[in-house]
Every structure is written in C-alpha cells, then in structure tokens.
Amino acid sequence: MPFSTPSRRAAFGILGASMVAGLTACTAAESSTPALTPTGAAGSPEVPGQNGALGVGGEVPTSSASPTPMPTTTPTKRIRRTFIPDYQLPPIVGGLAPVISKIETKHPVVFLTIDDGNIKTPESVKLMAEYDYPASLFLTKDTVADNPAFFNAFKAQGSLIENHTVTHNINMVRQWGYQQQVNDMVGMQEYAFQHYGRRPTLFRPPGGAYSNVMRQAVAASGMKAIVTWEAKANAGKMDYQVGNSLRPGDIVLMHFRAEFAADLAAFRAAQLAAGLEVVLLEDFLGVA
C-alpha cells in the first residue's frame, strides 16, 4: 500500500512548526547561559583572591550570575575581598630593615597579628576558622616547642608563621650585640622552616623595642621588615596608641593567652564597627 503524500499546505505547515520549535530551543539555550563579562578594562591589574577569584581595581568583582543556594545544614563561608595594595614595603637601605607600625592605605583593611604561642587551645583554632581570619603568627621557638604541630591548623586556614625569636628575651636590644641577635633570629628562621616549610619574612621584637643594630640583624637574617603595632587586643578590650577606634591599615597585636577568646571578641567588635576587612599582612606587603 503506497505511503500517502501530504498536500503542499500541510507540508509547509509541518516545516513551519519545525522551524519555530528549533528557534525556541536555541533561544532557551542562549538565555540559560550567562553572558561572559570582562573583569576589567584592558591592562587592568588582576590579583588572585583567597577563594580563587580575580580582583580588579582593588576588589574581587561580584558575579552577575545567581549564586547556587547552599544547603541549610552547611555553614556559609564568608567571602574575603582581595585588595590591590596601594602601599609599597620600603626596601632595605644601608643594611637596615625598615620598621612598620601601620600601613598607609585608603583600603578598608586591618591586619591581625598574634604573638608568642604560650597557650594552645582548640577554641582558638575554632574561633579563627569561624571568623575566617587570616593572621600573621609571630611565634617564639621556646614557647611552641612543646607542640609545634598545633599551629599547622592556623596555617591551613591561611595564616603564616613569622619570627619572634628563639628565646623571647625582651631585653635583647640592650643586652645583646649584633651577632647574638642574629644567632637568635636565624635559629627561629630554621625552626620555622623545619616545622612549617617556610622561612619567615617579618620580625617582631620581643617587647617591641628595636635599634639600628637590630635592624641590621633582621636584614642579615633574611627578613624584610620589623613589624610593630599601634593597636592591640588585650585583657578583653582594645588599646589604641592613636585615636579610640581601628583605622584603615592598623596592625593589631594579640597573644596566644588564656584570654584569647575575649581578646578576639574585642578585636572583632572593633573591626566590624570600623567596617574593616581582615586581610593577611604578608599578602598586602608582597612577602608571603
């Protein structure tokens, strides 16, 4: 029995319906694909963010695509913005390492530094992870030697280990000459490399005092700068050398002490009140 042949009008009707269906499918496919937008003008600098994003003009750009909803049982990690530094670390001149107490910047950033390493509690690891704070950890060998692996948890969160000497002699600037200071600093350099896989680039003097002899010793030990502070979290409150609140570019001092949680809470309240972002000092200085 021969196949039936449709009329010309019927044939055009079928062809037209097919074309409409094809165009509809193409339009739907295009609308479901987000448009690719440039991250910035040609030649704009880009800086990788903490979460793999690229920052242009000072911050990680906000995606135009709708975010995928997170399960209600999964905690949402705060996205840390990345800023293109507007501050350049002074070079070592005449064998003297520079001294930094505050970063001059227009960006709304603050830098958290934590010293010594005497008290080691799971609570401190938990709080730093909960707040997603990176910090520069100025550790002393004699205070961390009983459990150096403890600080690997902070390293995994994005913090870095820096040099706070082997012995924490707060009188070293007055009692010790150049070579004895170098020996103490280099001892911590090698200890940090052995246990954390990186030689520190920043030095914090025990007690904060420094001299030109110490600046020479820091440079000779392979570090880039001495880092002090103008604000600190201490005894559950904030202390300021200048003003009565945190300012952009402040370097904040804390310690691994029994009151760690109270000090961190005081810092967090001040940081949020000032509208500042906690970023890693080494990243901003380019010495990570």
Stockholm file with secondary structure:
# STOCKHOLM 1.0

chainA/1-288         MPFSTPSRRAAFGILGASMVAGLTACTAAESSTPALTPTGAAGSPEVPGQNGALGVGGEVPTSSASPTPMPTTTPTKRIRRTFIPDYQLPPIVGGLAPVISKIETKHPVVFLTIDDGNIKTPESVKLMAEYDYPASLFLTKDTVADNPAFFNAFKAQGSLIENHTVTHNINMVRQWGYQQQVNDMVGMQEYAFQHYGRRPTLFRPPGGAYSNVMRQAVAASGMKAIVTWEAKANAGKMDYQVGNSLRPGDIVLMHFRAEFAADLAAFRAAQLAAGLEVVLLEDFLGVA
#=GR chainA/1-288 SS CCCCCCCHHHHHHHHHHHHHHHHHHHHHHHHTSCCCCCSSSTTCCEEECTTSCEEETTBCCCCSSCCCCCCTTSCCCCCCCCCCCCCCCCCCBTTBCCEESBCCCSSSEEEEEEEECCCCCHHHHHHHHHHTCCCEEEECHHHHTTCGGGGHHHHHTTCEEEECCSSCCTTHHHHCCHHHHHHHHHHHHHHHHHHHSSCCSEECCGGGCCCHHHHHHHHHTTCCEEECCSEEEETTEEEESSSSSCCTTBEEEEECSTTHHHHHHHHHHHHHHHTCEECCHHHHHTCC
#=GC SS_cons         CCCCCCCHHHHHHHHHHHHHHHHHHHHHHHHTSCCCCCSSSTTCCEEECTTSCEEETTBCCCCSSCCCCCCTTSCCCCCCCCCCCCCCCCCCBTTBCCEESBCCCSSSEEEEEEEECCCCCHHHHHHHHHHTCCCEEEECHHHHTTCGGGGHHHHHTTCEEEECCSSCCTTHHHHCCHHHHHHHHHHHHHHHHHHHSSCCSEECCGGGCCCHHHHHHHHHTTCCEEECCSEEEETTEEEESSSSSCCTTBEEEEECSTTHHHHHHHHHHHHHHHTCEECCHHHHHTCC
//
